[in-house]
Amino acid sequence: MFWQKTLFERLELDSLVKKRIVLDKYGLSKDERFKDYVEKQGLACYFTDNIDEIVENFGNYSVFFVYNLRESQLPYHIKSKTKVILLDSRLCFCKIDNAVEKGLGKDKLKKILTYTLSEGKFLYINESNAGEILQKAEEIYFKNRVDTLKKELENIFKMDSIEKQHIFKAAELYSNLIWCFFKLKTPPPKKFLTDADEMIRRFILSEGYKDSFLGLCNTINRIVHEIKKKKLDKIALICFDGMGIIEWNVLKEYFNKHDVKVMREGFIFTLIPTATFNCRSSLFSGKIEECYRGIDENKEFIGAFSDVYKTYILKPGKIIGEFFDDKSAVKIVYNIFDDNSHAYVFSNYEESKNIFLENLARQIDVSNVADEIIYLLKQGFKIFISSDHGCVVSKGNGIRVDKYLIEEKCGRGVLAKDSILIDKYKDMATILDLPFVSNLKAIVAKDREAFYTKDKLEITHGGISIEEIIVPLIEVNI
C-alpha cells in the first residue's frame, strides 16, 4: 500500500465529518506526492505555518495542514469548530527515541516515517536499529523516486517542441534523478544522459537559447540587474565556481545539516562556451559581449553596485568578523567544486560522478562555508547563490586544440573567429553562434567528448550538456 493512502486514512480524512487541523510535526504533508494524493480525493486543503491564514481562509477549506505551531496557539473559536490531530511519529506506526530523533534531522525522519507507513507495522526506533531502518527507508525512497522521475523526464524528451519552461523543468527532474542514482550507489543509465543532452542541443539549435537572452530573467547576465531591482540594504552575490545542477545537491544537503534554509531554488542559462572567464564575468557584471573580450570581474562588480552600495570583494576564510556599511554589496567566489572536479582522477571501470560526489561531500562537510553564510545572514544580508558553469564527465576524443582552448581547464570549448579553424573542426565538433556576439563562434566537443587524449576520462566543462549550461540560482536564509 502506498504510504500516502495510509497516512490519509490514519488522519481520518476518508471519513470527514468535521473540519480538521493537522499539526504536522515533521512537515510530512509537504511532500508533493501526498499533496497530489489528497487533491485526487477531492478535499479542499490548505497548507500553512501562519495562524492568520487559518483564520482568514477558515470558511473555504475542510482541512488545514499546519507547521511549526502548537495546539495551544490556535484561537479557541477555531479549535471549537475543528478536530485537531497531531501528525507525529506514533501516527506513522513508530516511536523514536528523543536522542535519535534529534540526531536524524527532518529529511531523514520523513524518509523513515514514509517507510513505516508503507510497512504498516509498529516499529520502535532506537540507537541500535536506527541506522538499519534508515538505510532501508532511503533505499525504498530513492527507488520510488527514480521510477517517478524517469517517467516525467521521458514525457519531456518526447515533446516535439521544447520551450524554456520545459528545459528548466527537465533540469530539475534530471538533477533529482542523478542524485537518486548517486544515493543508490548506481551509475545512471547513459540513455538519460544522452536524451537530456539531445534535448538541450535541439533547444540551442532552434534559437530557443538565444531567445532566452532576449527575456528579462533566467540567464546569467540578468542576475545583477534583478538583484538591484529589489532595492535591498545588504546583498551578497556568491559564486560556487563549477557547481552544476548535480553538484548543487551536495551543497543543499550540507546546508540542511547546518540549518541554512533554501528559500528559493531555480535554474538559469549560462554562456557558451561554459568557461570561467566569460561566464563568471557575466554573473558579476551583468554583461555579455564584453565578457568574451576579457574583463576584470571585480572591477565590473564594483561598477555595477557602487552607485548604491559600498562594495566588498571577500575571500573565503576571511569573512567572519568583517564589518559592513548599512548599504553593502558583497562578492564571494568559492572554488571548492571547480578545484575538486579538475583534480579528480578516475579509477578503472568508473565513468560516473558517484565517487567524485562522495569526495566532494566529505570535503564540504569539513569546510566553514555554512558558518560564513550564517554570519552574513545574521549581519542582515540577503544572499544569492549561483555558479558560472557546471561540469561533466568527458572522454577524450583525441583531437588536440590546446592552443585554441579558452583556458587550460576548459576542455570542451573553443572560441574562434578564423574561418579556417571553423572549417577544420566543423565535422568533428559543433559550431555555434553566440548571442549578441557577431564576430565569434564557439566550437564545442560533440556529445560528452573533450579535446583531450583519446579515451581519457576527466571532469571538465566548456560544452553544452545539461550539466554544464544550466546552473542553479538560490536564495537562502536561517
C-alpha positions in Angstrom: 0.0 0.0 0.0 1.3 3.5 -0.8 2.2 5.5 2.3 0.1 8.4 1.1 -3.1 6.4 1.3 -2.2 5.0 4.7 -1.5 8.5 6.1 -4.7 9.8 4.6 -6.6 7.0 6.4 -4.6 7.5 9.7 -5.6 11.2 9.7 -9.3 10.0 9.2 -9.6 12.2 6.1 -11.5 9.4 4.4 -14.5 9.9 6.7 -14.5 13.6 7.2 -17.4 14.8 9.4 -15.8 17.9 11.0 -13.1 20.2 9.7 -9.6 19.1 10.5 -6.5 20.9 11.6 -3.4 18.6 11.3 -0.4 19.8 13.3 2.4 18.3 11.2 5.4 18.0 13.4 7.8 16.9 10.7 6.4 18.5 7.5 5.4 15.1 6.1 2.3 16.6 4.4 4.6 19.0 2.4 5.6 16.0 0.2 4.2 16.7 -3.3 3.2 13.1 -3.7 0.9 13.4 -0.6 -0.5 16.7 -1.8 -1.3 15.1 -5.2 -3.0 12.2 -3.5 -5.1 14.5 -1.3 -6.1 16.6 -4.3 -7.2 13.5 -6.2 -9.6 12.7 -3.3 -11.3 16.0 -3.9 -10.5 17.5 -0.5 -10.1 21.3 -0.1 -6.8 21.5 1.8 -4.7 24.5 2.9 -1.0 24.2 3.9 0.4 26.9 6.2 2.5 27.9 9.2 0.6 31.1 9.8 -2.4 31.4 12.2 -3.8 34.4 10.5 -4.0 32.5 7.2 -6.1 29.8 9.0 -8.5 32.4 10.3 -8.7 34.2 7.0 -9.4 31.0 5.0 -11.3 29.0 7.6 -14.6 29.1 5.6 -13.0 27.9 2.4 -11.2 24.7 3.3 -12.0 21.4 5.0 -8.5 20.5 6.2 -5.6 22.7 7.3 -2.1 21.2 7.4 -0.2 23.4 9.9 3.6 23.5 10.5 5.7 24.9 13.4 2.6 25.6 15.6 1.3 24.1 18.8 -2.4 23.4 19.6 -2.3 26.0 22.4 -1.5 28.7 19.8 -4.8 28.1 17.9 -7.7 30.5 18.7 -10.5 29.0 20.7 -13.2 29.8 18.2 -11.2 27.8 15.6 -10.5 24.8 17.8 -14.1 24.6 18.9 -15.2 24.1 15.3 -12.5 21.6 14.3 -10.9 18.3 15.2 -7.2 18.8 15.9 -4.9 15.9 15.0 -1.2 15.7 15.8 0.8 14.2 13.0 3.8 12.7 14.9 5.8 9.5 14.7 3.2 7.4 16.6 0.6 8.2 13.9 3.1 6.8 11.4 3.5 3.5 13.2 6.6 4.2 15.1 8.2 5.5 18.3 11.6 7.2 18.1 14.0 7.8 20.9 14.4 11.5 21.6 18.2 11.4 21.1 17.8 9.5 17.8 15.1 11.9 16.6 17.3 15.0 17.3 20.3 13.4 15.5 18.5 12.4 12.4 17.1 15.7 11.2 13.7 16.3 9.4 14.7 14.9 6.0 15.8 11.6 7.3 12.9 11.4 9.7 10.5 11.9 6.9 12.0 9.0 4.9 11.7 6.8 7.9 8.1 7.8 8.5 7.1 7.1 4.9 8.8 3.7 5.2 6.9 2.8 8.4 3.6 4.0 6.9 4.3 1.8 3.9 5.1 -1.2 6.0 2.0 -0.7 8.2 3.5 -2.2 11.3 4.7 -0.5 14.5 8.4 0.0 15.0 10.4 1.1 18.0 13.4 3.0 16.7 16.5 3.5 19.0 20.2 3.9 18.6 20.8 0.2 17.8 18.4 -0.1 14.9 18.1 3.5 13.6 20.9 3.1 11.0 19.5 -0.1 9.5 15.9 1.2 9.3 17.1 4.5 7.7 19.1 2.5 5.1 16.0 0.5 4.2 13.9 3.6 4.2 16.3 5.6 1.9 16.7 2.7 -0.5 12.9 2.4 -1.0 12.5 6.2 -1.1 15.1 6.7 -3.8 14.0 3.7 -5.9 10.4 5.1 -5.9 11.7 8.5 -6.8 13.8 7.1 -9.7 10.7 5.5 -11.2 8.6 8.7 -10.9 11.4 11.0 -12.2 12.2 8.8 -15.2 8.6 8.8 -16.4 8.3 12.6 -16.0 11.6 13.1 -17.9 10.7 10.8 -20.7 7.5 12.8 -21.2 9.5 15.9 -21.8 12.1 14.2 -24.0 9.2 13.0 -26.3 7.9 16.6 -26.9 8.0 17.8 -30.5 8.5 21.4 -29.4 10.8 22.3 -26.5 10.3 25.6 -24.7 12.4 27.3 -22.0 10.0 26.2 -19.2 10.4 22.6 -20.4 14.2 22.9 -20.2 14.2 24.1 -16.6 11.7 21.5 -15.5 13.8 18.8 -17.2 16.9 20.3 -15.4 15.1 19.9 -12.0 14.0 16.4 -12.8 17.4 15.4 -14.2 19.2 16.8 -11.2 17.0 14.9 -8.8 17.2 11.7 -10.8 21.0 11.6 -11.0 21.1 12.4 -7.3 18.8 9.4 -6.6 21.2 7.1 -8.6 24.1 8.5 -6.6 22.3 7.7 -3.3 21.6 4.2 -4.6 25.3 3.9 -5.5 24.3 3.1 -9.0 25.6 4.8 -12.2 22.8 6.5 -14.1 21.7 4.9 -17.4 23.5 6.5 -20.3 20.3 6.8 -22.2 19.0 9.5 -19.9 22.3 11.5 -20.2 22.2 11.4 -24.0 18.5 12.2 -24.2 18.9 15.2 -21.9 21.8 16.5 -23.9 20.0 16.0 -27.1 17.1 18.0 -25.8 19.4 20.9 -24.9 21.1 20.7 -28.3 17.7 20.9 -30.1 16.8 23.9 -28.0 20.0 25.7 -28.8 19.9 25.0 -32.5 16.3 26.1 -32.7 17.1 29.6 -31.4 15.4 28.9 -28.1 18.6 29.5 -26.1 19.3 32.8 -28.0 15.7 33.9 -27.4 16.1 33.3 -23.7 18.7 36.1 -23.5 16.2 38.5 -25.0 14.0 37.9 -22.0 14.2 39.6 -18.6 15.4 36.7 -16.5 16.6 33.1 -16.5 20.1 34.0 -17.9 23.3 34.6 -16.0 23.7 38.2 -17.2 20.4 39.2 -15.6 21.2 38.3 -12.0 22.9 41.6 -11.2 20.1 43.6 -12.7 17.4 41.6 -10.9 19.1 42.0 -7.5 19.4 45.7 -7.9 15.7 46.0 -8.7 14.9 44.6 -5.3 16.5 47.7 -3.6 17.7 45.7 -0.6 20.0 47.2 2.0 22.6 44.4 2.1 23.2 41.9 -0.7 25.7 39.1 -1.1 26.3 37.5 -4.6 28.1 34.3 -4.1 29.5 32.1 -6.9 30.4 28.4 -6.3 32.6 28.0 -9.3 31.9 24.9 -11.3 28.7 24.0 -9.4 26.2 22.4 -11.8 22.7 21.1 -11.2 24.1 17.8 -9.9 26.7 19.3 -7.6 24.1 21.7 -6.1 22.5 18.7 -4.4 25.8 18.3 -2.4 25.6 21.9 -1.2 21.9 21.6 -0.5 22.3 18.6 1.7 25.2 20.4 3.5 23.0 23.4 4.1 20.3 21.2 5.5 22.7 19.8 8.1 23.6 23.3 9.2 20.0 24.7 9.3 20.6 27.0 6.3 17.2 27.2 4.7 16.8 27.2 0.9 14.1 29.9 0.4 14.1 29.9 -3.4 15.6 27.4 -5.9 15.6 28.0 -9.6 17.8 27.5 -12.7 19.4 29.8 -15.3 21.3 29.5 -18.6 24.9 30.4 -18.6 27.0 31.4 -21.6 28.6 29.3 -24.4 31.3 28.1 -24.2 30.8 27.2 -20.5 34.1 28.6 -19.3 35.0 30.5 -16.2 36.5 33.6 -17.9 33.3 34.6 -19.8 30.6 33.1 -17.6 31.8 34.3 -14.2 32.4 37.8 -15.6 28.8 37.8 -16.9 27.5 36.7 -13.5 29.2 39.6 -11.7 29.0 42.3 -14.4 25.5 41.8 -15.9 27.1 41.9 -19.4 27.5 39.5 -22.3 29.6 40.7 -25.3 32.3 42.4 -23.2 32.8 39.1 -21.3 34.2 37.5 -24.4 36.9 40.1 -24.7 38.1 39.6 -21.1 37.1 42.0 -18.3 38.0 42.3 -14.7 35.1 40.8 -12.8 36.0 42.6 -9.5 36.0 46.0 -11.2 32.8 45.2 -13.0 31.1 44.1 -9.8 32.1 47.3 -8.1 31.0 49.3 -11.1 27.6 47.5 -11.2 26.8 48.2 -7.5 28.9 51.2 -6.3 26.2 53.8 -7.3 24.0 52.5 -4.4 26.2 50.3 -2.2 29.6 50.1 -0.6 31.2 47.1 -2.3 33.3 44.3 -0.7 35.3 41.7 -2.6 35.7 39.0 0.1 37.7 35.8 0.1 36.6 32.5 1.8 38.1 32.2 5.2 38.2 36.0 5.7 34.5 36.7 6.1 33.7 36.2 9.7 34.5 39.3 11.7 34.2 41.7 8.8 32.2 44.9 9.4 29.8 46.3 6.8 28.1 49.6 6.0 24.3 49.8 6.1 24.2 49.7 2.3 26.6 46.9 1.3 27.1 44.6 -1.7 29.4 41.6 -1.3 31.1 39.4 -3.9 32.4 36.0 -2.9 33.8 33.1 -5.0 34.2 29.6 -3.6 36.3 27.3 -5.7 35.7 24.0 -3.8 33.6 22.5 -6.6 35.8 23.5 -9.6 39.1 22.6 -7.8 37.8 19.1 -6.9 36.4 18.4 -10.4 39.7 19.3 -12.1 41.8 17.4 -9.6 39.7 14.2 -9.8 41.3 11.1 -11.2 39.1 8.3 -12.4 39.8 4.7 -11.5 39.3 1.8 -13.8 35.8 0.9 -14.9 34.4 4.2 -13.4 32.5 6.5 -15.7 30.1 8.4 -13.4 30.3 11.2 -10.9 29.3 9.0 -7.9 32.7 8.7 -6.2 33.6 12.3 -7.1 30.3 13.4 -5.4 31.2 11.4 -2.3 34.6 13.0 -2.0 33.1 16.4 -2.6 30.5 15.9 0.1 33.3 14.9 2.6 35.3 18.0 1.8 32.5 20.5 2.0 31.3 18.9 5.3 34.6 20.0 7.0 34.5 23.4 5.4 33.4 26.7 7.1 31.1 27.7 4.2 27.9 27.4 6.3 29.5 29.4 9.2 30.4 32.2 6.8 27.0 32.3 5.1 25.2 32.2 8.5 27.5 35.1 9.6 26.4 37.2 6.6 22.7 36.3 7.2 23.0 37.5 10.8 24.5 40.7 9.6 21.3 41.3 7.7 22.4 40.3 4.2 20.1 38.8 1.5 22.1 36.1 -0.1 22.0 35.0 -3.7 24.0 31.9 -4.7 24.8 30.8 -8.2 27.5 29.4 -10.4 29.4 30.3 -13.6 29.1 26.8 -15.2 28.6 23.2 -14.4 30.9 20.3 -15.3 30.5 16.9 -16.9 32.3 13.5 -17.1 34.0 13.6 -20.5 36.0 11.2 -22.6 38.9 12.4 -24.7 38.2 12.4 -28.5 41.9 12.5 -29.5 41.5 15.9 -31.2 44.2 18.3 -30.0 43.3 22.0 -30.0 45.3 23.0 -26.9 46.5 26.4 -28.3 42.9 27.4 -29.1 41.3 26.5 -25.7 39.8 29.4 -23.9 41.5 28.2 -20.7 43.5 25.2 -19.9 40.8 23.6 -17.7 38.0 24.2 -20.2 38.5 21.1 -22.3 35.3 21.1 -24.3 35.0 24.6 -25.7 36.9 26.8 -28.2 36.3 30.3 -29.3 37.1 31.1 -32.9 36.7 33.9 -35.5 39.1 32.3 -38.0 37.0 30.6 -40.8 39.9 28.2 -41.5 39.8 27.0 -37.9 36.0 26.6 -38.1 36.2 24.7 -41.4 38.8 22.4 -39.9 36.7 21.3 -37.0 33.1 21.5 -38.3 32.9 17.7 -38.9 34.4 16.8 -35.5 32.6 19.3 -33.3 29.5 21.5 -33.0 29.9 25.1 -34.3 27.6 27.6 -32.6 26.7 31.2 -32.9 27.0 33.3 -29.7 24.0 35.5 -28.6 24.9 39.2 -29.2 28.5 38.4 -30.3 28.8 38.8 -34.1 32.5 38.2 -34.7 33.0 34.9 -32.7 31.7 31.4 -32.9 32.0 28.6 -30.3 33.5 25.2 -31.3 32.3 22.7 -28.7 33.1 19.0 -28.5 30.3 16.6 -29.5 28.3 14.6 -27.1 30.3 14.3 -23.9 33.7 14.3 -25.5 36.6 16.6 -24.7 39.6 17.8 -26.7 41.9 15.5 -24.8 43.9 12.3 -25.3 41.8 9.6 -26.8 39.5 7.8 -24.2 41.0 9.7 -21.3 38.3 10.5 -18.7 38.1 13.8 -16.9 35.5 16.0 -15.3 35.6 19.2 -17.3 33.4 21.9 -18.9 33.1 24.2 -21.9 30.3 22.3 -23.7 26.5 22.5 -23.9 25.4 19.4 -22.0 22.5 19.8 -19.5 25.1 19.5 -16.6 27.2 22.4 -18.0 24.9 25.1 -19.5 22.2 25.2 -16.8 23.2 26.3 -13.3 21.3 26.9 -10.1 20.1 30.3 -8.7 19.5 30.0 -5.0 18.3 32.3 -2.1 19.0 31.1 1.5 18.1 32.2 5.0 18.2 30.9 8.5 
